[in-house]
Amino acid sequence: MSRADRPSPLRVAVIPDSFKGTLDARRVATAIADGVRRAAGEAQQDIIVDELPFADGGEGTLDAVLAAWGTSAQSCATTDAIGRPCDAEYAISADGRIGLIEAAQANGLAAVSDVPLRAAEATTRGVGTLVRAALDEGVDEILLTIGGSATTDAGTGLLRELGARFFDVNGVELPDGGGSLLNLATIDLSGIDPRVREVTWRIATDVTNPLTGPQGAAHVFGPQKGAALEDVEHLDRCLKHLAEVVAESGGKSLDGVAGLGAAGGLGALLYAFFTVELVPGWEMVSDALGAAEKIGQADLVFTGEGRFDTQSLDGKVIHGVRQLTAETTPMIVLAGQVAVDAEALQASGVTAAFSIGRGPGTLGETAPHTAENLTWTAYQVARLLLTP
């Protein structure tokens, strides 16, 4: 891409995910942009670089949205997935209309990794506390991102915290956790906070799994939350029974709905009884960040993540950026590891992918140099594209 090929200034969009455990998306974007600007300076190419830290609705989404909105995180005292007190953050848009809840702030797997996992008892109550805090701010729309959870309670804990109650056949209230739902007889929403019905809900999912069955929440995601084989089978039966009770209670059918298996079914009851839109995580974040406009204006797009593999092309950030990038606009992926073959790369529409590694080394050895390696690789790629 020479100077003669494009009018000045050249516009570059830098829109990466985080390199998980190493650099957040903002620092990744800055590192890539530094390399591109250096190459452009040497090539005497006028350039505008739009840095847009991105996320797919999982880890890092809150930070990416706060950066785009230009607002500060709101703090809230809540509880984690096993009921321990913790502090969490959420976001409110500059106009006060939209609240963003990153559920893993309250029910995340990482926060309870210091103790034996309790898949059947883990609860989303803490997420409900975050939701109430956002409602108290007067929002009329809630964006709920649900990746990284330690829970499989179908969102019962969230709704309990907002006034719902769940009873067995004897009228005894069920204990927290998905493992008790096999005894569910009655869902009582009479005490629900009225604002739950008044707001618009958008729930971000980065998977298409249904709530139950072999590809459902318990079977696919239960083991990573500490569920042994017998726990997986039990939790799946609990979720199936919940779906039956929902149908008997006049809620929308939960059977086979793509995405309801995400985060242990956290969005299931919200979807069943309230005004909810399920959207891909990258799409929700794109809307919040105004990413489509920035990418649409770009002559060149850089994106990236820690590992670029086939999962990256199925609902993750790189997939989302590809959807937003015109076919005629070059799109470059920078990653700690590139694990796609030539055929998959060509089918994806990605122009080229580069590993940022500058020599052999373990993750522990290379991680401290991630930013400088990103800058160096971006500089090399941009030199190739921008030098006349």
Protein Blocks (a to p, Z undefined) as FASTA:
>chain_A
ZZklpccdddddddddddehiacfklmmmmmmmmmmmmmmmnopacddddddddehiahk
lmmmmmmnopacdddddddfkopacdddddddfkopaccddfklmmcfklmmmbccdfkl
pccklmmmmmmmmmmnopabdcddfehiabdehommmmmmnopacddfkopacdedjklm
mmpfbdcfklgcfklmmpccddddfbfbdfbdjklmklmmmmmnopafklmmmmmmmmmm
mmmmmmmnopacfehpahjlgghhlmmmmmmmmccddddfklmmmmmnommmmmmmpcbd
cdddfbdcfklmnopaklmmmmmpcfklccddddfbdcbdfklmmmnopabdcdfbfbdc
dfklmmmmmmmmmmmmmmmmmmmmmmZZ
